[in-house]
């Protein structure tokens, strides 16, 4: 029988912890447009699950604009500089009293809270700090895209690689790509239909467990315990 000494919850951000209501798309689109020299808009539904690096690359490719990875990084730097103002103007909503959920989870010595997101590091921290959630996540527990690890599969694999023997990793996300990346890395995944995708869309990708849209702390703990049971038998 496998003995689990610690459970690491790997959280997505947008649509899982919070909703930016399109606030991030505005400065992102401007930063890409500034580099491209033409107006470029973001189709948020189409690019759901893409990392910031992938989004910028896709937008430039779709307009036949050449670039190097260092250009993508510079685009993201400009984006993050203008992100706080946009978040302030449009407003950000927490999902399902997630601050109270994280507060409880943070007290467990056998649970670690990680971030596994498509947001670039600076952007992820700005969003979390804006709603006072950054305090629950240590800097070492951020797994984000970079010039080297630029897609979601790479990000989640990095999170998987951080696990020690007898540590259980569970991805929590609201997108099919969260599920696919988790499964590709051999991680369990709890799907939450709190973002752009319905429960049916998520379940068609066969997550380990799916919560309802209005899930609460108790629902999450039940899912975690059921996954632990699966892993220890």
For each residue, the residues with C-beta under 8 A, 3 or more apart:
1: 232 233
2: 166 231 232
3: 166 232
4: 7 166 167 168 228 231 232
5: 110 166 167
6: 110 111 112 164 166 167 168
7: 4 110 111 112 167 168 169 170 224 228
8: 111 112 114 159 162 163 167 168 169 170
9: 105 111 112 113 114 170 172 224
10: 114 115 116 143 156 159 169 170 171 172 182 187
11: 16 17 113 114 115 116 117 137 172 173
12: 15 16 17 116 117 118 171 172 173 174 175 178
13: 16 17 18 115 117 119 124 127 128
14: 17 18 19 20 24 117 118 119 127 174 195
15: 12 19 95 173 174 175 194 195 196
16: 11 12 13 95 172 173 174 178 192 194 195
17: 11 12 13 14 94 95 98 128 133
18: 13 14 92 93 94 95 98 127 128 131 133
19: 14 15 92 93 95 195
20: 14 23 24 87 90 92 127
21: 90 91 92 93
22: 25 26 44 90
23: 20 26 83 86 87 89 90 91 92
24: 14 20 27 28 79 83 86 87 123 127
25: 22 28 29 42 44
26: 22 23 29 30 86 90
27: 24 30 31 78 79 81 82 83 85 86
28: 24 25 31 32 42 52 55 56 79
29: 25 26 32 33 40 41 42
30: 26 27 33 34 78 79 82
31: 27 28 34 35 56 75 76 78 79 82
32: 28 29 35 36 40 56 59 60 75
33: 29 30 36 37 38 39 40
34: 30 31 37 75 78
35: 31 32 60 65 67 71 74 75
36: 32 33 40 59 60 63 65
37: 33 34
38: 33 63
39: 33
40: 29 32 33 36 59 63
41: 29
42: 25 28 29 47 55 59
43: 46 47
44: 22 25 47 48 196
45: 48 196
46: 43
47: 42 43 44 50 54 55 58
48: 44 45 175 177 195 196 197
49: 118 152 175 176 177 178
50: 47 54 55 58 118 152 177
51: 54 55 118 119 120 145 150 151 152 155
52: 28 55 56 76 79 118 119 120 123 145
53: 56 57 69 72 76 120 145 146 147 150 151
54: 47 50 51 57 58 118 145 150 151 152
55: 28 42 47 50 51 52 58 59 118
56: 28 31 32 52 53 59 60 72 75 76
57: 53 54 60 61 67 72 150
58: 47 50 54 55 61 62
59: 32 36 40 42 55 56 62 63
60: 32 35 36 56 57 63 65 66 67
61: 57 58 64 65
62: 58 59
63: 36 38 40 59 60
64: 61
65: 35 36 60 61
66: 60
67: 35 57 60 71 72
68: 71 72
69: 53 72 73 147 150
70: 73 74 147
71: 35 67 68 74 75
72: 53 56 57 67 68 69 75 76 147 150
73: 69 70 76 77 147
74: 35 70 71 77 78
75: 31 32 34 35 56 71 72 78 79
76: 31 52 53 56 72 73 79 80 120 122 123
77: 73 74 80 81 122
78: 27 30 31 34 74 75 81 82
79: 24 27 28 30 31 52 75 76 82 83 123
80: 76 77 83 120 122 123 126
81: 27 77 78
82: 27 30 31 78 79 85 86
83: 23 24 27 79 80 86 87 123 126 127
84: 87 88 126 130
85: 27 82 88 89
86: 23 24 26 27 82 83 89 90
87: 20 23 24 83 84 90 91 92 126 127 130
88: 84 85 91 130
89: 23 85 86
90: 20 21 22 23 26 86 87
91: 21 23 87 88
92: 18 19 20 21 23 87 127 130 131
93: 18 19 21
94: 17 18 97 98 99 131 133
95: 15 16 17 18 19 98 192 194
96: 101 194 214 215 216
97: 94 100 101 216
98: 17 18 94 95 101 102 133
99: 94 102 103 131 132 133
100: 97 103 104 217
101: 96 97 98 104 105 216 217 220
102: 98 99 105 106 113 133 136
103: 99 100 106 107 136
104: 100 101 107 108 217
105: 9 101 102 108 111 113 136
106: 102 103 113 136
107: 103 104
108: 104 105 111
109:
110: 5 6 7
111: 6 7 8 9 105 108
112: 6 7 8 9 141
113: 9 11 102 105 106 136 137 141
114: 8 9 10 11 137 141 142 143 159 162
115: 10 11 13 124 128 137 141 142 143 144
116: 10 11 12 143 155 156 159 171 173
117: 11 12 13 14 124 142 143 144 155
118: 12 14 49 50 51 52 54 55 144 145 152 155
119: 13 14 51 52 123 124 127 144 145
120: 51 52 53 76 80 123 124 144 145 146
121: 124 125 142 144 146
122: 76 77 80 125 126
123: 24 52 76 79 80 83 119 120 126 127
124: 13 115 117 119 120 121 127 128 142 144
125: 121 122 128 129 134 142
126: 80 83 84 87 122 123 129 130
127: 13 14 18 20 24 83 87 92 119 123 124 130 131
128: 13 17 18 115 124 125 131 133 134 137
129: 125 126 132 133 134
130: 84 87 88 92 126 127
131: 18 92 94 99 127 128
132: 99 129 135
133: 17 18 94 98 99 102 128 129 136 137
134: 125 128 129 137
135: 132
136: 102 103 105 106 113 133
137: 11 113 114 115 128 133 134 141 142
138: 141
139: 142
140:
141: 112 113 114 115 137 138
142: 114 115 117 121 124 125 137 139
143: 10 114 115 116 117 155 156 158 159 162
144: 115 117 118 119 120 121 124 155
145: 51 52 53 54 118 119 120 149 150 151 152 154 155
146: 53 120 121 149 150
147: 53 69 70 72 73 150
148: 154
149: 145 146 154 155 157 158
150: 51 53 54 57 69 72 145 146 147 154
151: 51 53 54 145 154 155
152: 49 50 51 54 118 145 155 156 177 178 181
153: 156 157 180 181 184 185
154: 145 148 149 150 151 157 158
155: 51 116 117 118 143 144 145 149 151 152 158 159 181
156: 10 116 143 152 153 159 160 171 181 182 184 185 187
157: 149 153 154 160 161 181 184 185
158: 143 149 154 155 161 162
159: 8 10 114 116 143 155 156 162 163 169 171 185 187
160: 156 157 163 169 185 186 187
161: 157 158
162: 8 114 143 158 159
163: 8 159 160 167 168 169
164: 6 167
165:
166: 2 3 4 5 6
167: 4 5 6 7 8 163 164
168: 4 6 7 8 163 188 227 228 231
169: 7 8 10 159 160 163 187 188
170: 7 8 9 10 187 188 189 190 208 224 227
171: 10 12 116 156 159 178 179 181 182 187 188 189 190
172: 9 10 11 12 16 178 189 190 192 220
173: 11 12 15 16 116 177 178 179 182 189 190 191 192
174: 12 14 15 16 178 191 192 193 194 195 196 197 202
175: 12 15 48 49 178 179 195 196 197 202
176: 49 179 180 197 201 202 204 205
177: 48 49 50 152 173 180 181
178: 12 16 49 152 171 172 173 174 175 181 182 189 191
179: 171 173 175 176 182 183 189 191 202 205 206 207
180: 153 176 177 183 184 205
181: 152 153 155 156 157 171 177 178 184 185
182: 10 156 171 173 178 179 185 187 188 189 207
183: 179 180 186 187 189 206
184: 153 156 157 180 181
185: 153 156 157 159 160 181 182
186: 160 183
187: 10 156 159 160 169 170 171 182 183
188: 168 169 170 171 182 208 209 227 230 231
189: 170 171 172 173 178 179 182 183 207 208 209
190: 170 171 172 173 207 208 209 210 211 220 223 224 227
191: 173 174 178 179 199 202 203 205 207 209 210 211
192: 16 95 172 173 174 195 202 210 211 213 215
193: 174 197 198 199 201 202 210 211 212 213
194: 15 16 95 96 174 213 215
195: 14 15 16 19 48 174 175 192
196: 15 44 45 48 174 175
197: 48 174 175 176 193 201 202
198: 193 201 202
199: 191 193 202 203 210 212 213
200: 203 204
201: 176 193 197 198 204 205
202: 174 175 176 179 191 192 193 197 198 199 205 207 210
203: 191 199 200 206 207 210
204: 176 200 201
205: 176 179 180 191 201 202
206: 179 183 203
207: 179 182 189 190 191 202 203 210
208: 170 188 189 190 227 230
209: 188 189 190 191 223 226 227
210: 190 191 192 193 199 202 203 207
211: 190 191 192 193 215 219 220 223
212: 193 199 215 219
213: 192 193 194 199
214: 96
215: 96 192 194 211 212 219 220
216: 96 97 101 219 220
217: 100 101 104 220 221
218: 221 222
219: 211 212 215 216 222 223
220: 101 172 190 211 215 216 217 223 224
221: 217 218 224 225
222: 218 219 225 226
223: 190 209 211 219 220 226 227
224: 7 9 170 190 220 221 227 228
225: 221 222 228 229
226: 209 222 223 229 230
227: 168 170 188 190 208 209 223 224 230 231
228: 4 7 168 224 225 231 232
229: 225 226 232 233
230: 188 208 226 227 233
231: 2 4 168 188 227 228
232: 1 2 3 4 228 229
233: 1 229 230
